[in-house]
Amino acid sequence: MGSNLTIETHTDVQGLIALEREWNDLLIRSRADTIFLTWQWQKVWWDFLSEGAQLSIVTVRDGGELIGLAPFHALPPSEGPETLRLIGGVEVSDYLDIIAANGREETVYTTLWEFLIHDYDRRWEIIDLHNVPAASPTLTTLPSNVRKTKGVQVTAEVEDVCPVINLPSNWEEYLSFLNKKQRHELRRKIRKANKEAVVRWYYVQDEKAVQAEVGDFIELHKRSAQKKQGFMNQRMQSFFQAIARTTFNQGWLRLSFILIGDVKTATMLCFDYNDSILVYNSGYDPQLYAPLSTGTVLLAYCIQDAIEKGRKVFDFLRGREEYKYRLGGQDTKVYNLRISR
């Protein structure tokens, strides 16, 4: 380790809280900048979904400056071999990563690996990193260090896809990207909804209304499909309420509803972060105005609004749902990087 490099492990919530000021500053100086790695997101996940895990955040500093951060947690012993994962879990955080300052990745990963293999105070057996974006140096620089160590195996496998739209400068140009059939269908659905009903849509902008509006989102989400009812248990509802409040306060939340008359029929929970709109989750009532395709119409309005606001990317996040491709999504990949000894 270089003479100015120091490395430290933070194992309690106070350590996480103490990093608040520096965390996001490092994140925006890295190639890993995503809402799911912000201090705010990671703190809410820890508060609501960590379930007995042990914090083990590793920081790398150069002369006191934070240049690297591995937001690890250790799974409870009851879940098997001693395993390190990234804060954010698997279910609710679509992109996760180790955070390294731009241009300092080699230093950070080399220092981190030497620490993990020689000086780390936990006897880990597996480092199991989920939802690492394909462009991340974690998938190249870290394994190149790992492979120099005897008795350690490393694998990287595609875990899922995240379809994205690289947004053009105007709506008509976006429509021209779609194939003829999908372009016709989208225009037809928008016309039909507005011809046959009084259609209104909006983003939630009143801080006092956020809790109630998230409650309405949750109800529409649960009505969408049987499997969503199982997902949206009480613990997950508390997480959604907390993450909505937190991201609203940061100016990142874009929770929208479409109404037919005065009835909410579909909803989109998105985030506006780093020049991208992230489509996090959705809901609709299949019993209400199904012929008007309000879910698709609301999604189209959100895409149009993103274009008008000059956003660069419309990101559907994880999953291969067909509607993402009908609206122009192109696959990007996330990986599971697994190190074992």
GULUM-734307 format. One record per residue (C-alpha): residue number from 0; residue in one letter; x, y, z. Coordinates in steps of 0.1 Angstrom, whole numbers, plus 5000, padded with zeros to 4 digits. Layout:
<fidrens>
[fidren NUM,"A",[X,Y,Z]],
...
</fidrens>
This chain:
<fidrens>
[fidren 0,"M",[5000,5000,5000]],
[fidren 1,"G",[5013,5035,4991]],
[fidren 2,"S",[5026,5056,5019]],
[fidren 3,"N",[4996,5080,5016]],
[fidren 4,"L",[4970,5053,5012]],
[fidren 5,"T",[4948,5042,5041]],
[fidren 6,"I",[4920,5017,5043]],
[fidren 7,"E",[4893,5013,5069]],
[fidren 8,"T",[4863,4992,5076]],
[fidren 9,"H",[4831,5007,5090]],
[fidren 10,"T",[4809,4981,5108]],
[fidren 11,"D",[4780,5000,5123]],
[fidren 12,"V",[4754,5025,5113]],
[fidren 13,"Q",[4773,5054,5128]],
[fidren 14,"G",[4801,5046,5104]],
[fidren 15,"L",[4776,5048,5075]],
[fidren 16,"I",[4762,5081,5088]],
[fidren 17,"A",[4796,5096,5092]],
[fidren 18,"L",[4803,5090,5054]],
[fidren 19,"E",[4772,5110,5043]],
[fidren 20,"R",[4791,5142,5034]],
[fidren 21,"E",[4818,5124,5013]],
[fidren 22,"W",[4799,5095,4998]],
[fidren 23,"N",[4780,5113,4971]],
[fidren 24,"D",[4809,5136,4963]],
[fidren 25,"L",[4829,5105,4955]],
[fidren 26,"L",[4800,5089,4936]],
[fidren 27,"I",[4797,5119,4911]],
[fidren 28,"R",[4835,5116,4906]],
[fidren 29,"S",[4832,5080,4896]],
[fidren 30,"R",[4820,5059,4867]],
[fidren 31,"A",[4794,5043,4890]],
[fidren 32,"D",[4771,5073,4895]],
[fidren 33,"T",[4736,5059,4898]],
[fidren 34,"I",[4708,5067,4922]],
[fidren 35,"F",[4710,5032,4937]],
[fidren 36,"L",[4745,5040,4950]],
[fidren 37,"T",[4737,5073,4965]],
[fidren 38,"W",[4742,5076,5003]],
[fidren 39,"Q",[4704,5083,5006]],
[fidren 40,"W",[4694,5051,4988]],
[fidren 41,"Q",[4718,5029,5006]],
[fidren 42,"K",[4708,5043,5040]],
[fidren 43,"V",[4671,5036,5034]],
[fidren 44,"W",[4678,5001,5021]],
[fidren 45,"W",[4699,4994,5052]],
[fidren 46,"D",[4672,5008,5075]],
[fidren 47,"F",[4643,4988,5060]],
[fidren 48,"L",[4657,4957,5042]],
[fidren 49,"S",[4690,4947,5057]],
[fidren 50,"E",[4674,4920,5080]],
[fidren 51,"G",[4702,4910,5103]],
[fidren 52,"A",[4731,4916,5080]],
[fidren 53,"Q",[4764,4931,5093]],
[fidren 54,"L",[4777,4964,5078]],
[fidren 55,"S",[4812,4961,5065]],
[fidren 56,"I",[4819,4993,5044]],
[fidren 57,"V",[4855,4995,5032]],
[fidren 58,"T",[4869,5029,5024]],
[fidren 59,"V",[4902,5038,5006]],
[fidren 60,"R",[4918,5072,5011]],
[fidren 61,"D",[4948,5089,4996]],
[fidren 62,"G",[4961,5115,5020]],
[fidren 63,"G",[4927,5117,5037]],
[fidren 64,"E",[4908,5121,5004]],
[fidren 65,"L",[4882,5094,4998]],
[fidren 66,"I",[4890,5077,4965]],
[fidren 67,"G",[4873,5043,4969]],
[fidren 68,"L",[4843,5028,4987]],
[fidren 69,"A",[4831,4992,4988]],
[fidren 70,"P",[4797,4993,5004]],
[fidren 71,"F",[4797,4957,5016]],
[fidren 72,"H",[4776,4939,5041]],
[fidren 73,"A",[4780,4904,5054]],
[fidren 74,"L",[4750,4881,5052]],
[fidren 75,"P",[4737,4866,5084]],
[fidren 76,"P",[4755,4833,5094]],
[fidren 77,"S",[4722,4814,5091]],
[fidren 78,"E",[4722,4820,5053]],
[fidren 79,"G",[4752,4799,5047]],
[fidren 80,"P",[4790,4805,5040]],
[fidren 81,"E",[4804,4838,5051]],
[fidren 82,"T",[4793,4860,5021]],
[fidren 83,"L",[4799,4897,5013]],
[fidren 84,"R",[4774,4915,4992]],
[fidren 85,"L",[4768,4951,4982]],
[fidren 86,"I",[4743,4973,5002]],
[fidren 87,"G",[4712,4975,4982]],
[fidren 88,"G",[4706,4937,4979]],
[fidren 89,"V",[4693,4920,4948]],
[fidren 90,"E",[4656,4928,4947]],
[fidren 91,"V",[4652,4965,4947]],
[fidren 92,"S",[4685,4981,4935]],
[fidren 93,"D",[4690,4977,4898]],
[fidren 94,"Y",[4726,4989,4895]],
[fidren 95,"L",[4752,4983,4922]],
[fidren 96,"D",[4790,4986,4923]],
[fidren 97,"I",[4822,4994,4941]],
[fidren 98,"I",[4828,5031,4938]],
[fidren 99,"A",[4862,5044,4927]],
[fidren 100,"A",[4872,5079,4917]],
[fidren 101,"N",[4877,5084,4880]],
[fidren 102,"G",[4913,5077,4870]],
[fidren 103,"R",[4920,5060,4904]],
[fidren 104,"E",[4904,5026,4897]],
[fidren 105,"E",[4936,5006,4894]],
[fidren 106,"T",[4948,5020,4928]],
[fidren 107,"V",[4915,5014,4945]],
[fidren 108,"Y",[4909,4979,4933]],
[fidren 109,"T",[4945,4968,4939]],
[fidren 110,"T",[4945,4983,4974]],
[fidren 111,"L",[4910,4969,4982]],
[fidren 112,"W",[4919,4934,4970]],
[fidren 113,"E",[4952,4933,4990]],
[fidren 114,"F",[4932,4943,5021]],
[fidren 115,"L",[4905,4918,5015]],
[fidren 116,"I",[4929,4889,5010]],
[fidren 117,"H",[4954,4897,5037]],
[fidren 118,"D",[4941,4922,5064]],
[fidren 119,"Y",[4903,4921,5064]],
[fidren 120,"D",[4889,4912,5098]],
[fidren 121,"R",[4862,4888,5085]],
[fidren 122,"R",[4869,4853,5072]],
[fidren 123,"W",[4849,4856,5040]],
[fidren 124,"E",[4843,4827,5017]],
[fidren 125,"I",[4824,4844,4989]],
[fidren 126,"I",[4822,4879,4976]],
[fidren 127,"D",[4789,4880,4957]],
[fidren 128,"L",[4784,4912,4937]],
[fidren 129,"H",[4750,4916,4920]],
[fidren 130,"N",[4737,4940,4893]],
[fidren 131,"V",[4771,4953,4882]],
[fidren 132,"P",[4768,4973,4850]],
[fidren 133,"A",[4786,4959,4819]],
[fidren 134,"A",[4807,4990,4816]],
[fidren 135,"S",[4820,4989,4852]],
[fidren 136,"P",[4857,4986,4858]],
[fidren 137,"T",[4847,4962,4886]],
[fidren 138,"L",[4843,4935,4860]],
[fidren 139,"T",[4878,4939,4846]],
[fidren 140,"T",[4901,4956,4870]],
[fidren 141,"L",[4891,4937,4901]],
[fidren 142,"P",[4892,4902,4885]],
[fidren 143,"S",[4927,4910,4871]],
[fidren 144,"N",[4939,4914,4907]],
[fidren 145,"V",[4920,4884,4919]],
[fidren 146,"R",[4935,4860,4893]],
[fidren 147,"K",[4970,4867,4906]],
[fidren 148,"T",[4960,4851,4939]],
[fidren 149,"K",[4963,4813,4943]],
[fidren 150,"G",[4933,4794,4956]],
[fidren 151,"V",[4907,4820,4946]],
[fidren 152,"Q",[4882,4817,4918]],
[fidren 153,"V",[4863,4845,4900]],
[fidren 154,"T",[4834,4843,4876]],
[fidren 155,"A",[4813,4869,4859]],
[fidren 156,"E",[4779,4860,4844]],
[fidren 157,"V",[4751,4880,4829]],
[fidren 158,"E",[4725,4884,4856]],
[fidren 159,"D",[4698,4904,4837]],
[fidren 160,"V",[4692,4931,4811]],
[fidren 161,"C",[4682,4967,4814]],
[fidren 162,"P",[4666,4979,4782]],
[fidren 163,"V",[4672,5017,4776]],
[fidren 164,"I",[4662,5043,4751]],
[fidren 165,"N",[4689,5068,4741]],
[fidren 166,"L",[4666,5098,4738]],
[fidren 167,"P",[4666,5121,4707]],
[fidren 168,"S",[4659,5158,4707]],
[fidren 169,"N",[4622,5157,4699]],
[fidren 170,"W",[4591,5134,4701]],
[fidren 171,"E",[4587,5129,4663]],
[fidren 172,"E",[4623,5118,4660]],
[fidren 173,"Y",[4617,5093,4688]],
[fidren 174,"L",[4586,5079,4670]],
[fidren 175,"S",[4607,5075,4639]],
[fidren 176,"F",[4630,5051,4658]],
[fidren 177,"L",[4601,5027,4663]],
[fidren 178,"N",[4591,5002,4637]],
[fidren 179,"K",[4560,5012,4616]],
[fidren 180,"K",[4536,4989,4635]],
[fidren 181,"Q",[4547,5001,4670]],
[fidren 182,"R",[4546,5037,4659]],
[fidren 183,"H",[4511,5033,4646]],
[fidren 184,"E",[4500,5015,4677]],
[fidren 185,"L",[4514,5041,4701]],
[fidren 186,"R",[4498,5070,4682]],
[fidren 187,"R",[4465,5051,4680]],
[fidren 188,"K",[4464,5044,4717]],
[fidren 189,"I",[4470,5080,4726]],
[fidren 190,"R",[4443,5092,4702]],
[fidren 191,"K",[4418,5066,4714]],
[fidren 192,"A",[4423,5075,4751]],
[fidren 193,"N",[4419,5112,4745]],
[fidren 194,"K",[4389,5108,4722]],
[fidren 195,"E",[4369,5085,4744]],
[fidren 196,"A",[4376,5099,4778]],
[fidren 197,"V",[4388,5130,4798]],
[fidren 198,"V",[4424,5121,4803]],
[fidren 199,"R",[4447,5139,4827]],
[fidren 200,"W",[4482,5130,4840]],
[fidren 201,"Y",[4505,5146,4865]],
[fidren 202,"Y",[4536,5142,4886]],
[fidren 203,"V",[4533,5144,4924]],
[fidren 204,"Q",[4547,5178,4934]],
[fidren 205,"D",[4532,5184,4968]],
[fidren 206,"E",[4554,5172,4997]],
[fidren 207,"K",[4525,5168,5020]],
[fidren 208,"A",[4507,5145,4996]],
[fidren 209,"V",[4536,5121,4990]],
[fidren 210,"Q",[4526,5095,5016]],
[fidren 211,"A",[4490,5093,5004]],
[fidren 212,"E",[4501,5093,4967]],
[fidren 213,"V",[4526,5064,4973]],
[fidren 214,"G",[4497,5046,4991]],
[fidren 215,"D",[4477,5049,4959]],
[fidren 216,"F",[4507,5038,4938]],
[fidren 217,"I",[4510,5007,4961]],
[fidren 218,"E",[4473,4998,4956]],
[fidren 219,"L",[4476,5000,4918]],
[fidren 220,"H",[4508,4981,4919]],
[fidren 221,"K",[4492,4953,4938]],
[fidren 222,"R",[4462,4951,4915]],
[fidren 223,"S",[4485,4948,4884]],
[fidren 224,"A",[4494,4911,4889]],
[fidren 225,"Q",[4492,4883,4914]],
[fidren 226,"K",[4530,4881,4919]],
[fidren 227,"K",[4531,4919,4927]],
[fidren 228,"Q",[4508,4913,4957]],
[fidren 229,"G",[4533,4889,4971]],
[fidren 230,"F",[4562,4913,4965]],
[fidren 231,"M",[4545,4943,4980]],
[fidren 232,"N",[4543,4930,5016]],
[fidren 233,"Q",[4543,4953,5046]],
[fidren 234,"R",[4580,4955,5048]],
[fidren 235,"M",[4583,4964,5012]],
[fidren 236,"Q",[4555,4990,5015]],
[fidren 237,"S",[4575,5007,5043]],
[fidren 238,"F",[4606,5007,5021]],
[fidren 239,"F",[4587,5023,4992]],
[fidren 240,"Q",[4572,5050,5014]],
[fidren 241,"A",[4607,5058,5028]],
[fidren 242,"I",[4625,5058,4995]],
[fidren 243,"A",[4597,5080,4980]],
[fidren 244,"R",[4600,5105,5008]],
[fidren 245,"T",[4638,5105,5005]],
[fidren 246,"T",[4640,5108,4968]],
[fidren 247,"F",[4613,5135,4967]],
[fidren 248,"N",[4633,5156,4992]],
[fidren 249,"Q",[4663,5152,4969]],
[fidren 250,"G",[4644,5163,4938]],
[fidren 251,"W",[4648,5128,4922]],
[fidren 252,"L",[4613,5114,4925]],
[fidren 253,"R",[4590,5113,4894]],
[fidren 254,"L",[4558,5096,4906]],
[fidren 255,"S",[4531,5100,4880]],
[fidren 256,"F",[4494,5090,4876]],
[fidren 257,"I",[4470,5090,4847]],
[fidren 258,"L",[4433,5097,4855]],
[fidren 259,"I",[4402,5090,4835]],
[fidren 260,"G",[4379,5116,4848]],
[fidren 261,"D",[4388,5116,4885]],
[fidren 262,"V",[4399,5080,4887]],
[fidren 263,"K",[4435,5070,4889]],
[fidren 264,"T",[4439,5041,4865]],
[fidren 265,"A",[4477,5037,4861]],
[fidren 266,"T",[4509,5049,4878]],
[fidren 267,"M",[4546,5051,4871]],
[fidren 268,"L",[4573,5054,4898]],
[fidren 269,"C",[4604,5069,4881]],
[fidren 270,"F",[4635,5087,4892]],
[fidren 271,"D",[4652,5116,4875]],
[fidren 272,"Y",[4689,5112,4881]],
[fidren 273,"N",[4721,5120,4863]],
[fidren 274,"D",[4704,5130,4830]],
[fidren 275,"S",[4684,5098,4830]],
[fidren 276,"I",[4648,5088,4837]],
[fidren 277,"L",[4647,5055,4855]],
[fidren 278,"V",[4615,5035,4853]],
[fidren 279,"Y",[4615,5019,4887]],
[fidren 280,"N",[4580,5004,4890]],
[fidren 281,"S",[4545,5007,4878]],
[fidren 282,"G",[4509,4998,4885]],
[fidren 283,"Y",[4475,4998,4869]],
[fidren 284,"D",[4440,4985,4875]],
[fidren 285,"P",[4432,4959,4848]],
[fidren 286,"Q",[4395,4962,4856]],
[fidren 287,"L",[4394,5000,4849]],
[fidren 288,"Y",[4393,5013,4813]],
[fidren 289,"A",[4415,4985,4800]],
[fidren 290,"P",[4405,4993,4763]],
[fidren 291,"L",[4421,5027,4768]],
[fidren 292,"S",[4456,5013,4774]],
[fidren 293,"T",[4462,5039,4801]],
[fidren 294,"G",[4495,5023,4813]],
[fidren 295,"T",[4510,5026,4778]],
[fidren 296,"V",[4496,5061,4773]],
[fidren 297,"L",[4511,5072,4807]],
[fidren 298,"L",[4545,5057,4797]],
[fidren 299,"A",[4544,5075,4764]],
[fidren 300,"Y",[4537,5108,4782]],
[fidren 301,"C",[4567,5102,4805]],
[fidren 302,"I",[4590,5095,4775]],
[fidren 303,"Q",[4577,5127,4758]],
[fidren 304,"D",[4583,5147,4790]],
[fidren 305,"A",[4618,5133,4794]],
[fidren 306,"I",[4626,5144,4758]],
[fidren 307,"E",[4612,5179,4764]],
[fidren 308,"K",[4633,5182,4795]],
[fidren 309,"G",[4664,5173,4776]],
[fidren 310,"R",[4671,5140,4794]],
[fidren 311,"K",[4696,5117,4776]],
[fidren 312,"V",[4684,5083,4786]],
[fidren 313,"F",[4651,5066,4794]],
[fidren 314,"D",[4660,5035,4814]],
[fidren 315,"F",[4635,5007,4819]],
[fidren 316,"L",[4659,4990,4844]],
[fidren 317,"R",[4660,4953,4849]],
[fidren 318,"G",[4637,4929,4831]],
[fidren 319,"R",[4628,4917,4796]],
[fidren 320,"E",[4591,4927,4796]],
[fidren 321,"E",[4579,4930,4760]],
[fidren 322,"Y",[4565,4965,4764]],
[fidren 323,"K",[4600,4979,4769]],
[fidren 324,"Y",[4611,4967,4735]],
[fidren 325,"R",[4578,4978,4718]],
[fidren 326,"L",[4587,5013,4730]],
[fidren 327,"G",[4622,5012,4716]],
[fidren 328,"G",[4643,4997,4745]],
[fidren 329,"Q",[4677,4983,4736]],
[fidren 330,"D",[4694,4959,4760]],
[fidren 331,"T",[4722,4967,4783]],
[fidren 332,"K",[4735,4941,4807]],
[fidren 333,"V",[4742,4937,4844]],
[fidren 334,"Y",[4765,4910,4858]],
[fidren 335,"N",[4769,4889,4889]],
[fidren 336,"L",[4806,4889,4898]],
[fidren 337,"R",[4814,4861,4922]],
[fidren 338,"I",[4847,4855,4940]],
[fidren 339,"S",[4852,4824,4961]],
[fidren 340,"R",[4880,4807,4981]],
</fidrens>
